[in-house]
Amino acid sequence: MKNYKTSRELKYDTKKLLKGRWKDAILLNFIPTVILIVITLVFATFIIALVLYSDTGFGRWVNSSMMPDDGNGTSNVGSAMLSTLFTVGISFTFLDWFRNPSMKIHPIKDGLQVFSKKYFLRVLLIYVISTIFITLWSLLFIIPGLIKSYAYSQAYLIYKDRSKQLPNEKNASLDCITESKNLMKGHKWRLFVLDLSFIGWGILSVLSLGIGLIWLLPYQNATKVAFYEDLIKNN
């Protein structure tokens, strides 16, 4: 008999895992976040430099040849992709952590593991393919796109498990997306409710000028991995 856990139970499992080890969880999330901020600032500085020199011949050439579209749009797409890749690397670590609670955490190595040869290409393809699908569904209306984003949400963790269980086989990104869609049948609402349960934490984070995010991000990321673990144990 299947017995899926409630949001409260999933959060309890997460707090139990992190008890006495919040420092590891915070560093695991904090370091990739800092790297993302630095990359974003560097890119933004590059954009500003192009604008400042746009009146020169060189500036006009760079703008026309390298940035035919809106610079903000390019920056947003790049930031979204990098943010997803960092989050996936963190989620991979939490998945290993749940399965081996005593494991030692190496914040930089573990948090950036998605950029390794083993994971990077397939994870990037999952991101690109799922983003295209979600965008196409969103053209119909926002709701279908949102539903599909939840349907495809487990694809990354599925790929990690597949790559470990079948190390000598090529695990197609599209197959992981399809498996996620099947796994999430009847559970998209559960994950949506779990996301809603963090709204209070989000408000507190805003009121604390973002300081609360230091605890919220690892708590939220780990709880979503607990959700995946609950799904596969019941299937």
N, C-alpha and C positions, 0 to 999 in steps of 0.2 A: 504494500500500500504506500502510495506516494504521500509524503508529508513535508510540504514546502514551508520554509520558515517565514515568519512575519518580518516586517522592517525592524521592529524592536529586537527580535531575536538575532537578526543579522548584525545589527549595531552592537549587541551584547558580545557576539563572537569577535567582532573587530576590536572592541575595547579590551577584551580578554587577551587577544593576541598582542596588543600594543602596551599592555600594562607593564610598567617598568622599562619600556623601550620606546617611549615617545620620541626621545632624542634621535634614534635611528630613523624613525618614520619621518620626522620633520626634516632631517638632513637629506633623506632620500628624495623628498619633494622639493626642498628649498634650492638645492644646487642646480638642477635642471631649469628651475624657474629663473634663477639669476642669470644663467647662460642665455635663456630665451630673451630676457630683458636686455642684456648686453647686445645680442645680435640685432634685436629690433631697434635699439638706439643707434647702432652703427649704420643700419640700413636707412634709418630716418635722417641721420646726419648726411649720408650720401645723397639722399633726395634733396635735402636743403641746399647742399653744395651745388647740385645741378641747377636748382632754381636760381641761385645767386649768380651763377655763371651762364645762365641761359641767354644772355645778351651777346656773349662772345661766340665766335664762329665754332669753336670747339664745343661749347655748351649746346648750341643748336644741333650740332651733328650727333652728340650723345643722346639728347632728348629724342630726336627723330629716329635714330637707329636702335637704341636700347630700350626706350620707354615710350612706345607708341600709344600706350593706354594710360589711364590715370594712375599716377604713382601710388596714391593711397590704396587703390584697389589691389595693385600688385603687392604692396606691403601687407595688406590684410590677408590675402591668400597665403602668402609665405608664412606669416605668423600663425595662421590657423593650422597649416600643415606641420610646422615645427612643434607647436603646442600639442598636437595630437600624437606625434612621434614620441615626444618626451613623456606624455601621459601613458602611452602604451608601454614604454620601457619601465616606468614605475609600477604599472599594473602587473607586468611580468614578474617583477621582483616580489610584489605582494602575493602573487599566486604561489611562488616557491616558498615564501615565508609561511603562508597558511599551511602548507603541506609539510613544512619542517620548521616549526615554531622556534627552535633553538639556533637556526642558521645565523651566521655572522653577516651583517649587512655592510657592504662597501658602497657608500652613497654615490660616488662618481661612476665606478665601474658598473654597478647594478642599475643605477638610474639611467645610464646611457647605453645599456646593453642592446637596445633596439637598433643602434647604429652599427652593430657588428655584421660581418659578412653573413652570418647564419640567419639573421632576421630582416635586415634592412630592405632588401628588394621586395620581398613578399608583403611585408607590412605596408610599404609605400604603395604597392599595387592595390592592396585592400582599401587603403585610404582613397586612392584615385577612383577606383571602380565604385565604391560605396558612395562617394561624394557625387559622382555623375548620376547614379541612380536616384539618390535623395533629391538632387537638384531637379531632375526630370519629374519626379513625383510632386515636388513642390510647385511646379508650373501649373498643376491642376488646382492646387490650393495648398495652403500652409499645412493643414492637418495631415493629408496623406504623406507629405514629406517628413513630418514629425514622427508619424507611425513607423515609417520605413527606417528612420534613424534608430529607433528602438529595436526594430527587427534585426538590423545588421550589427547591433552594438556588441555582440559577443564574438564576432569574427576574429578579432585579434587574439583573444585568449584561446579560441579554438585552434588557431594556427600554431600557437606556442605548444599546446598539447599534442597536436598532430606531428609537429617537427621533432618532438621528443619521443613519441611512441613509434613513429615511422621515420627514423633519421635518414634512411637511404632512399626514401621516395620523395618525389617532388609533389608538394602539397599546393595545389592550385588555389590562388587567392579567391577566385569566384566560387570554388567549392566550399571554402570556409564561410563566405558570405551566405551561401545557400543553406549550409548547415546551421548557421546562426538564425536564419529566418525560420527554419523548422523548429529549432530548439526554443525559440521565443514565442511560439504559438501558444496563446493563452496566458502569456506572462508579461506582455508589454505593459499592461496596466500595473502589474506588481512593481515593475521597475520605475514606472512613472510615479507611483505613490512613494517609493523609496526616495526618489529625487526630491519630491515635495517635502519630505520629512526633514530635509536639510535647510529649508527656507529660513527657519528661525536662526540657525547658525549663520546663514548668509547675511541676515539683517544685522546680527551682532558684529559680524566681521566688518560691515560697512560703517557701523557706528564707532567701531574701534579704529577707524582710518586704515583698515586693511590688516591690522595686526592679527586679528582673529583667523585670517586665512592660513597663518602658520600652522594652526592646529586643524582647521577645517579641511584643507586639501588632502592631507594624508588620511584623515578620518573618512572622508567621502570616497577617495580612491580605493581604500582598503575595503570598505563596506560593499562597493560595487563588485569587487573581486569575490567577496564572500557570497554575493548573490549568484555569481557564476558557479562557484563551487556547489552551492545548494541546488542549482539547476542540474548539473551533470550527475550529482549523486542520486538524484531522483529520476534520472533517465539513463 
